[in-house]
Amino acid sequence: MMSKLVAPVLAVLALTAAACGEITRPKAALPTGRDSTVIYALNGAPPGAPTAIYLPTESVVRADGNFQFDVAFDIDANGKVVLLPLRTVATDLSTTYRVGLQTSSLSFDSLLTAPKSGYHYDSTLVVTPGTTVVVETQNVNACGLSYVGSTMYAKVIVDSVQAASRLLYTRFVVDPNCGFYSLAEGVPKE
């Protein structure tokens, strides 16, 4: 009796999967966001100036006590770029989440997919201007209810630095779809 009921249900599911595509593979809904902007160094920035990026809103924000950012930026004494993941600024607050960084040997425009491994979590990264950096954030506020994945990815490059005025000329691309690795333009396919 049970097999007579299961067979029609399986047939309907198979037809649905064939007609609609793979039902177990969710589709991305949002296009990647791209921006070119100026970010101030964390130390020496004017009050209220943007000193960080926040991936869920694809925007530059102020790194402050609200801790609504993923990576803050600074400039060291040698003119190098210092990337500070959230926990390096917020220390051991239980309300923060981990952020991973890694450099890429690919140029900014050539990097179309975020790596799936190799991130250094919650550690400061010092790079020279022109280095492509990949960011992985596990922000539960953005991805906590996602059944696709709990991570969001971006690529960042600081093209140039004006140390005297504490300015970093920056470009970034964010995939706002949790669990997707695409850094290419448009809505991710996978």
VENPE-V869224 format. One record per backbone hydrogen bond with DSSP energy under -0.5 kcal/mol. CO is the residue of the C=O (numbers start at 0). NH is the residue of the N-H. If there is no record, write none. Layout:
[[CO	NH] [CO	NH]]
This chain:
[[0	4] [1	4] [1	5] [2	6] [3	7] [4	8] [5	9] [6	10] [7	11] [8	12] [9	13] [10	14] [11	15] [12	16] [13	17] [14	18] [15	19] [16	20] [20	22] [21	24] [23	25] [29	187] [32	173] [34	171] [36	169] [38	167] [41	43] [41	44] [45	48] [49	39] [50	72] [51	60] [52	69] [52	70] [53	56] [53	57] [53	58] [54	57] [58	53] [60	50] [60	51] [61	63] [63	66] [66	68] [69	85] [70	52] [71	83] [72	41] [73	81] [75	78] [79	75] [80	82] [80	126] [81	73] [81	83] [82	84] [82	124] [83	71] [84	87] [84	88] [85	88] [85	89] [86	90] [89	92] [92	95] [97	137] [98	121] [99	135] [100	119] [101	133] [103	131] [106	110] [109	111] [111	182] [111	183] [118	120] [119	100] [119	122] [124	82] [124	126] [126	80] [127	130] [130	157] [131	103] [132	155] [133	101] [134	153] [135	99] [136	151] [137	139] [138	141] [138	142] [139	143] [142	145] [150	178] [151	136] [152	174] [153	134] [154	172] [155	132] [156	158] [156	170] [157	129] [159	168] [160	162] [161	165] [161	166] [162	165] [165	40] [166	161] [167	38] [167	169] [168	158] [168	159] [169	36] [170	156] [171	34] [172	154] [173	32] [173	175] [174	152] [175	177] [176	179] [180	113] [185	31] [187	27]]
